[in-house]
């Protein structure tokens, strides 16, 4: 019996081996869905309805699919998720840039398709101009809409607070490592607390300058803040250089807080230039007590730790006061100085980013500039990317090319009002000029000499600085 069973099993194995597989093994790639009415970037206004309604036709021609929307929140783990073929929400994520993805699931083929996009959250203050001005007894922050309509002293209306006098500067905190995210503004003053931090979305007061220190700093005298790509405040206060903390995550509580200044025995003037000090670059400042150019990096005061080449002046012993400095490039830097009442122009080059080599200061030129009778310590300057200076002298506005000594007065006059602000925009093609009550927009692009494009009136006091937001 055992032999019979083995015989039958053997026959079955042979029959199975002889079976001809008639299956169809020709594979065809699935067609991608056809997507329309879907973009890669959207603008959303905080508090308004936000709708994305794409048209998706699957490769089979079917329009029945499952949709999943995933929106990433900067500084948070995970995503905000919504289901449906359309995204229909009241946008409440704030004014920021939100990476997102729309996932299409075809249940027939069990395939998923991913479509990335970005949501740019905006507010009423996301497009326009923030203006810092001073009327002598108090400062004001106003907002100019893109159509030119002015909301004067909007800070006081929102915060029920009056800003101290002595308006100096506005500085935007923008982090290049996080999609150029704008986290706050700083408004700076020569009196009172020295500064206030503002929420860029609603212009509400976040804190005062002393509150941005780990420990209370005592009286603060602000000279100037300096822009950087890290989104932290950096500036000269009490004649020392302070750099905001970057050791924590950018959205942590103490990111950007001040500790102690760069250690050293020095007293800095307001004039300073920089080249990406946050990424192995440098600061060059003027030490007032010993009248010398001094070098600093992101965390260290380096004094005159550099080699001097060329001999047109002595940067380690100037015997002059520096009124203003500007850097067009490392090979093209300028300083305007007061030497016992005599105005001098210095031109120099810097090899401070040298990959292990000794840092070098090239003292290239010292001369009496052709504009000497028009400038002083109170002169307002605006250096252009094309290597020329715009500067104000009383109610007059000039263009100065230091390479050929060309000096020209610009076309627009200001009815005898002293100029209180100069600010270049649009890659140096647009010059904003502040006088009491007004901001003038002048065309300084190639072939133009400051013709007036438009004028905005209704600014309380004299404009001192602006931040222009296109988004």
C-alpha positions as CSV (number, residue, x, y, z in Angstrom):
1,X,0.0,0.0,0.0
2,X,2.9,2.3,0.9
3,X,4.4,1.8,-2.6
4,X,1.1,2.7,-4.3
5,X,0.8,5.9,-2.4
6,X,4.4,6.9,-3.3
7,X,3.6,6.1,-6.9
8,X,0.5,8.4,-7.0
9,X,2.4,11.2,-5.3
10,X,5.1,11.0,-7.9
11,X,2.6,11.2,-10.7
12,X,1.1,14.4,-9.2
13,X,4.5,16.1,-8.9
14,X,5.1,15.3,-12.6
15,X,1.7,16.6,-13.7
16,X,2.3,19.8,-11.7
17,X,5.7,20.3,-13.3
18,X,4.1,20.0,-16.8
19,X,1.5,22.6,-16.1
20,X,1.7,25.5,-18.5
21,X,1.4,28.9,-16.8
22,X,-0.8,31.0,-19.1
23,X,-0.7,34.2,-16.8
24,X,-0.1,37.6,-18.3
25,X,3.2,39.1,-17.0
26,X,3.4,42.2,-19.2
27,X,3.6,45.1,-16.7
28,X,2.4,48.5,-17.6
29,X,3.3,51.7,-15.6
30,X,0.5,53.5,-13.9
31,X,-0.4,56.8,-15.4
32,X,0.2,59.8,-13.2
33,X,-2.8,61.9,-12.1
34,X,-3.6,65.0,-14.1
35,X,-3.4,68.0,-11.7
36,X,-4.9,71.4,-12.4
37,X,-5.9,74.4,-10.4
38,X,-3.0,73.7,-7.9
39,X,0.0,76.0,-7.3
40,X,3.3,75.6,-5.4
41,X,2.8,78.8,-3.3
42,X,-0.2,80.5,-1.7
43,X,-0.8,83.6,0.3
44,X,-3.2,83.4,3.3
45,X,-4.4,86.3,5.5
46,X,-4.6,85.5,9.2
47,X,-8.3,85.3,10.2
48,X,-9.7,85.0,6.7
49,X,-11.0,81.9,5.0
50,X,-8.4,79.9,3.0
51,X,-9.4,77.6,0.2
52,X,-7.4,75.4,-2.1
53,X,-9.6,73.4,-4.5
54,X,-7.4,71.4,-6.9
55,X,-8.8,69.3,-9.8
56,X,-7.4,65.8,-9.8
57,X,-8.0,63.2,-12.4
58,X,-6.5,59.8,-11.6
59,X,-4.6,57.8,-14.3
60,X,-7.7,55.6,-14.7
61,X,-9.8,58.6,-15.4
62,X,-11.5,58.3,-12.0
63,X,-11.9,61.4,-9.8
64,X,-12.7,59.5,-6.6
65,X,-9.7,59.6,-4.3
66,X,-8.8,60.4,-0.7
67,X,-7.0,63.7,0.0
68,X,-4.8,64.5,3.0
69,X,-3.3,68.0,3.7
70,X,-0.3,68.2,6.0
71,X,0.9,71.7,7.1
72,X,4.3,72.0,9.0
73,X,4.5,74.6,11.7
74,X,8.0,76.2,12.2
75,X,9.4,75.4,15.5
76,X,6.9,72.6,16.3
77,X,7.1,68.8,15.9
78,X,4.5,67.2,13.7
79,X,2.0,68.8,11.3
80,X,-1.6,70.1,11.2
81,X,-3.6,67.7,9.2
82,X,-6.8,68.0,7.2
83,X,-8.7,65.5,5.1
84,X,-10.7,66.0,2.0
85,X,-10.2,66.7,-1.7
86,X,-10.3,70.4,-0.9
87,X,-8.6,72.4,1.9
88,X,-11.2,74.8,3.4
89,X,-10.1,76.4,6.7
90,X,-10.1,79.7,8.5
91,X,-6.4,80.5,8.5
92,X,-5.1,81.0,12.0
93,X,-1.5,79.8,11.8
94,X,0.1,83.3,12.0
95,X,2.3,85.3,9.7
96,X,5.0,82.9,8.6
97,X,6.1,80.5,5.9
98,X,4.5,77.1,6.2
99,X,5.8,74.1,4.1
100,X,2.9,71.8,3.3
101,X,2.1,68.7,1.2
102,X,-1.1,67.4,-0.4
103,X,-1.3,63.6,-0.5
104,X,-3.6,62.0,-3.0
105,X,-4.5,58.3,-2.3
106,X,-5.9,56.1,-5.1
107,X,-7.7,53.2,-3.3
108,X,-8.0,51.2,-6.5
109,X,-4.2,51.0,-7.1
110,X,-3.2,51.7,-3.5
111,X,-0.9,54.4,-4.8
112,X,-0.1,57.7,-3.1
113,X,1.0,60.9,-4.8
114,X,2.7,63.8,-3.0
115,X,2.4,67.4,-4.1
116,X,4.4,69.9,-2.1
117,X,3.5,73.6,-1.7
118,X,4.1,76.6,0.6
119,X,1.6,78.8,2.5
120,X,2.8,82.3,3.2
121,X,0.7,83.6,6.1
122,X,0.3,87.4,6.1
123,X,-1.4,90.0,8.3
124,X,-2.6,93.6,7.7
125,X,0.9,94.7,8.5
126,X,2.7,92.2,6.2
127,X,2.7,94.6,3.2
128,X,3.6,98.2,3.6
129,X,6.1,100.4,5.5
130,X,6.7,100.7,9.2
131,X,7.9,104.2,10.0
132,X,9.8,105.4,13.2
133,X,9.6,109.1,13.7
134,X,10.3,111.7,16.4
135,X,8.5,114.9,17.3
136,X,11.0,116.1,19.9
137,X,9.1,115.0,23.0
138,X,8.2,111.5,22.0
139,X,8.7,108.9,19.2
140,X,6.0,107.3,17.1
141,X,5.6,104.2,15.0
142,X,3.3,104.6,12.0
143,X,2.2,102.3,9.2
144,X,2.0,103.3,5.5
145,X,-0.2,101.0,3.4
146,X,0.8,100.1,-0.1
147,X,-1.7,102.6,-1.5
148,X,0.0,105.4,0.6
149,X,-2.7,105.6,3.3
150,X,-1.0,106.4,6.6
151,X,-2.0,105.0,10.0
152,X,-0.2,107.6,12.2
153,X,1.2,106.5,15.6
154,X,-0.4,103.1,15.2
155,X,1.9,101.8,18.0
156,X,0.2,104.0,20.6
157,X,-3.3,103.0,19.3
158,X,-2.5,99.3,19.6
159,X,-0.4,99.3,22.8
160,X,-1.9,102.3,24.7
161,X,1.7,103.3,25.3
162,X,3.9,106.3,24.4
163,X,7.4,105.7,23.1
164,X,10.4,107.7,24.5
165,X,11.9,110.6,22.5
166,X,15.2,110.2,20.6
167,X,14.1,107.8,17.8
168,X,17.2,106.2,16.4
169,X,16.7,103.1,14.3
170,X,14.4,100.2,13.3
171,X,15.8,96.7,12.9
172,X,14.1,93.6,11.6
173,X,15.0,90.2,13.0
174,X,15.0,87.8,10.1
175,X,16.5,84.3,10.3
176,X,18.0,83.2,7.0
177,X,18.4,79.6,8.3
178,X,14.6,79.3,8.7
179,X,13.2,80.5,5.4
180,X,14.0,84.1,6.1
181,X,11.4,84.0,8.9
182,X,10.7,87.5,10.4
183,X,10.4,87.0,14.1
184,X,10.3,90.6,15.4
185,X,11.2,94.3,15.0
186,X,13.3,96.4,17.4
187,X,12.7,100.1,17.7
188,X,15.6,101.9,19.3
189,X,15.9,105.2,21.2
190,X,18.5,107.4,22.8
191,X,16.3,107.8,25.9
192,X,14.0,105.8,28.2
193,X,14.4,102.0,28.0
194,X,16.5,102.3,24.9
195,X,14.3,100.1,22.8
196,X,11.1,98.0,22.4
197,X,10.6,94.7,20.6
198,X,7.5,94.4,18.4
199,X,5.5,91.5,17.1
200,X,5.8,91.9,13.3
201,X,2.3,90.5,12.8
202,X,0.3,93.0,14.9
203,X,2.9,95.6,16.1
204,X,2.1,94.7,19.7
205,X,4.9,95.3,22.2
206,X,6.7,92.1,23.2
207,X,9.3,93.5,25.7
208,X,11.7,96.4,26.3
209,X,15.4,96.3,25.6
210,X,16.4,95.7,29.3
211,X,14.0,92.7,29.4
212,X,16.1,91.1,26.7
213,X,19.0,90.6,29.0
214,X,19.6,87.5,31.2
215,X,20.2,89.8,34.1
216,X,19.1,93.5,34.4
217,X,21.7,95.6,32.7
218,X,21.3,98.9,34.4
219,X,21.1,102.1,32.3
220,X,21.5,101.5,28.6
221,X,22.8,104.0,26.0
222,X,22.2,102.6,22.5
223,X,24.6,103.6,19.7
224,X,23.4,101.3,16.9
225,X,22.1,97.9,16.0
226,X,23.8,95.9,13.3
227,X,22.0,93.5,10.9
228,X,22.9,89.8,10.7
229,X,21.4,86.6,9.2
230,X,20.8,84.8,12.5
231,X,17.7,86.8,13.5
232,X,19.2,88.0,16.8
233,X,19.8,91.5,18.0
234,X,23.4,92.7,17.8
235,X,24.6,96.2,18.5
236,X,26.7,98.7,20.2
237,X,25.4,99.7,23.6
238,X,27.2,101.6,26.4
239,X,30.1,101.7,23.9
240,X,30.5,97.9,23.9
241,X,29.5,95.3,21.4
242,X,26.7,92.9,22.4
243,X,25.6,89.8,20.4
244,X,22.4,88.0,21.1
245,X,22.5,84.3,22.1
246,X,22.3,81.7,19.4
247,X,23.1,78.7,21.5
248,X,19.4,77.7,21.8
249,X,16.9,76.8,19.2
250,X,15.6,79.8,17.2
251,X,12.1,79.5,18.8
252,X,13.3,79.0,22.3
253,X,12.6,81.6,25.0
254,X,16.1,82.9,25.3
255,X,17.2,82.9,21.7
256,X,18.6,86.4,21.0
257,X,19.0,87.3,24.7
258,X,22.0,89.4,25.7
259,X,24.5,88.4,28.3
260,X,27.7,90.4,28.8
261,X,29.4,92.4,26.0
262,X,32.5,91.2,24.1
263,X,35.2,91.3,26.8
264,X,37.9,93.9,26.5
265,X,39.0,97.4,27.4
266,X,37.5,99.5,24.6
267,X,34.9,102.2,23.9
268,X,33.3,101.9,20.5
269,X,31.9,104.8,18.4
270,X,28.7,104.4,16.4
271,X,30.5,103.9,13.1
272,X,31.0,100.2,12.3
273,X,31.1,97.9,9.3
274,X,30.7,94.1,9.0
275,X,31.0,91.2,6.7
276,X,29.0,88.2,7.8
277,X,30.6,88.0,11.3
278,X,28.1,85.3,12.2
279,X,29.7,82.9,9.7
280,X,33.5,83.4,10.2
281,X,33.5,87.0,9.1
282,X,34.3,90.2,11.0
283,X,33.3,93.6,12.5
284,X,35.5,96.6,12.1
285,X,34.8,99.4,14.6
286,X,36.3,102.6,15.8
287,X,37.8,102.7,19.3
288,X,37.2,106.3,20.5
289,X,39.6,106.5,23.4
290,X,42.8,105.6,21.5
291,X,41.4,106.6,18.1
292,X,42.1,103.3,16.3
293,X,40.3,100.8,14.0
294,X,39.6,97.6,15.9
295,X,38.7,94.2,14.8
296,X,36.0,91.8,16.3
297,X,34.4,88.6,15.4
298,X,31.1,87.1,16.5
299,X,32.2,86.5,20.1
300,X,35.6,88.1,20.5
301,X,37.1,91.5,20.7
302,X,40.4,91.3,18.8
303,X,41.6,94.9,19.2
304,X,44.3,95.8,16.6
305,X,45.2,92.1,15.9
306,X,45.9,92.7,12.2
307,X,48.8,93.5,9.9
308,X,49.0,96.9,8.2
309,X,50.0,97.1,4.6
310,X,50.3,100.3,2.5
311,X,51.0,103.5,4.4
312,X,48.6,106.2,3.5
313,X,47.4,106.4,7.1
314,X,47.9,104.6,10.4
315,X,44.8,102.6,11.3
316,X,46.2,101.7,14.8
317,X,46.8,105.4,15.7
318,X,44.5,107.5,13.5
319,X,44.6,110.7,15.6
320,X,41.2,111.5,14.1
321,X,37.6,110.8,15.0
322,X,35.6,108.6,12.6
323,X,32.3,110.1,11.8
324,X,31.0,107.5,9.3
325,X,32.2,104.2,7.7
326,X,30.9,102.3,4.8
327,X,31.8,99.0,3.0
328,X,31.0,98.4,-0.6
329,X,33.3,95.3,-0.6
330,X,36.3,94.0,1.3
331,X,38.4,95.8,-1.3
332,X,36.5,99.0,-1.2
333,X,35.8,100.5,2.2
334,X,35.6,104.2,3.3
335,X,35.7,106.3,6.5
336,X,35.0,110.0,6.8
337,X,36.9,111.6,9.7
338,X,37.3,114.8,11.6
339,X,40.9,115.8,12.3
340,X,40.8,118.8,14.6
341,X,38.1,120.4,12.4
342,X,39.6,119.2,9.1
343,X,37.5,116.6,7.2
344,X,39.4,113.7,5.8
345,X,38.4,110.7,3.6
346,X,40.0,107.3,4.1
347,X,39.9,104.4,1.7
348,X,41.0,101.0,2.7
349,X,40.7,97.3,2.0
350,X,40.4,94.4,4.4
351,X,41.7,90.8,4.3
352,X,40.1,89.7,7.5
353,X,38.6,86.4,6.1
354,X,41.9,84.8,5.3
355,X,41.7,81.0,6.0
356,X,44.4,80.9,8.6
357,X,46.5,83.7,7.3
358,X,47.3,86.9,9.2
359,X,44.4,89.4,8.8
360,X,45.6,92.4,6.8
361,X,44.5,96.1,6.8
362,X,45.4,97.9,3.6
363,X,45.6,101.7,4.2
364,X,45.1,102.9,0.6
365,X,44.1,106.6,0.6
366,X,43.9,109.6,2.8
367,X,42.7,112.9,1.4
368,X,40.5,116.0,1.9
369,X,37.3,115.1,0.0
370,X,35.7,117.5,-2.4
371,X,32.6,117.4,-0.3
372,X,34.5,118.5,2.9
373,X,32.5,121.7,3.2
374,X,29.2,119.8,3.0
375,X,29.6,117.1,5.6
376,X,29.9,116.9,9.4
377,X,29.3,114.4,12.2
378,X,25.5,115.0,11.8
379,X,25.5,114.2,8.1
380,X,23.1,111.5,7.0
381,X,24.5,108.9,4.5
382,X,23.2,106.2,2.2
383,X,25.8,104.1,0.4
384,X,24.6,102.6,-2.9
385,X,25.5,99.1,-4.2
386,X,27.1,100.7,-7.2
387,X,29.8,102.4,-5.2
388,X,28.4,105.9,-4.7
389,X,27.2,107.8,-1.7
390,X,24.0,109.8,-1.2
391,X,24.3,112.3,1.6
392,X,22.2,115.1,3.1
393,X,23.4,118.5,4.1
394,X,20.6,120.5,5.7
395,X,17.7,120.5,3.2
396,X,20.0,119.6,0.2
397,X,20.6,116.1,-1.1
398,X,23.7,115.1,-3.0
399,X,25.2,112.1,-4.9
400,X,29.0,111.6,-4.5
401,X,31.2,109.3,-6.5
402,X,34.5,109.0,-4.7
403,X,36.3,107.4,-7.6
404,X,36.0,110.4,-9.9
405,X,35.1,113.1,-7.3
406,X,31.8,113.7,-9.1
407,X,29.3,115.6,-6.9
408,X,25.8,116.4,-8.0
409,X,22.7,117.8,-6.2
410,X,19.6,115.7,-6.7
411,X,16.6,117.1,-8.6
412,X,14.1,117.1,-5.8
413,X,13.9,120.0,-3.2
414,X,12.3,119.8,0.2
415,X,10.9,123.3,0.7
416,X,13.7,124.2,3.2
417,X,12.9,121.4,5.5
418,X,15.9,119.6,7.0
419,X,16.4,116.0,5.9
420,X,16.0,113.6,8.8
421,X,16.3,110.2,7.0
422,X,17.9,108.5,4.0
423,X,17.1,104.9,3.1
424,X,17.9,103.1,-0.1
425,X,15.5,100.4,-1.4
426,X,15.1,98.2,-4.5
427,X,18.8,97.3,-4.9
428,X,19.7,101.0,-4.7
429,X,17.3,102.2,-7.3
430,X,14.8,103.9,-4.9
431,X,15.8,106.5,-2.3
432,X,13.4,107.2,0.6
433,X,13.9,110.7,2.1
434,X,12.4,111.8,5.4
435,X,11.5,115.4,6.3
436,X,9.2,116.7,8.9
437,X,5.7,115.1,8.3
438,X,6.6,113.4,5.0
439,X,8.5,110.7,3.1
440,X,9.6,111.3,-0.4
441,X,10.2,108.5,-2.9
442,X,13.0,109.4,-5.4
443,X,14.1,107.6,-8.5
444,X,17.9,107.1,-8.4
445,X,18.1,104.3,-10.9
446,X,20.5,104.5,-13.9
447,X,19.9,107.7,-15.8
448,X,17.9,109.4,-13.0
449,X,19.0,112.0,-10.5
450,X,16.4,111.8,-7.7
451,X,13.2,112.8,-9.5
452,X,10.2,112.5,-7.2
453,X,8.0,109.4,-7.8
454,X,5.5,110.1,-5.0
455,X,5.2,111.7,-1.5
456,X,3.5,110.4,1.6
457,X,2.4,113.0,4.1
458,X,0.8,112.6,7.6
459,X,3.9,111.2,9.4
460,X,3.9,112.5,13.0
461,X,7.2,114.3,13.5
462,X,10.4,113.7,11.5
463,X,11.0,110.2,10.1
464,X,14.2,108.5,11.3
465,X,14.0,105.0,9.9
466,X,11.7,102.7,8.0
467,X,11.2,99.0,7.3
468,X,9.6,98.2,4.0
469,X,7.7,94.9,3.8
470,X,6.7,93.5,0.4
471,X,5.2,90.4,2.1
